Amino acid sequence: MALAIATESPLQDDVRGLIAELNATLLELTPPEFCFHMTAEQMAGPETTVFIARDGCEVVACGALKRHDGDLGEVKRMFTRPSHRGRRIGFEIVGRIEALARSEGISRLVLETGDRHPAAWAIYERAGFTRCGPVLDYPDSEWSVFYEKNLQAE
């Protein structure tokens, strides 16, 4: 089937299922106090745009842009189901997030990811993100890796 990526509400049952799978996966790799989840309700807020990838009708991946004060955006809730990894879906979602951020005048994107997510690091680095120190109000811990991308530099 054809893969499609679009902005969608996170409040749909199938998207909630994907978010639950993402949360469970993160809790297998990271202590709960260092998992910075957003609920579907939080993701549905006006400051966040959620991108959903579907293979036919099946939800297979997600990612979101969360807007912060000023011209700062954050990449959140990136996840691709194991059945669909290796197809560059995460890279495509990051591209959509970046395009939306640029269209809104956001000049810098940041993100926090886990210390045990080398596949995620590869996606972010391929998309032009570079490692940096702690961002926003995330604690500096051994469990986190931080990235940033200056959108004005390009």
Buried (B, 14 or more C-beta within 10 A) or exposed (E): EEBEBEEBEBEEEEBBEBBEBBBEBBEEEBEEEBBBBBEBEBBBEEEBBBBBBBBEEBBBBBBBBBBBEEBBBBBBBBBBBEEBEEBBBBBBBBBBBBEBBBEEEBBBBBBBBBBEBEEBBEBBEEBBBEEEEEBEEBEEEEBBBBBBBEBEEE
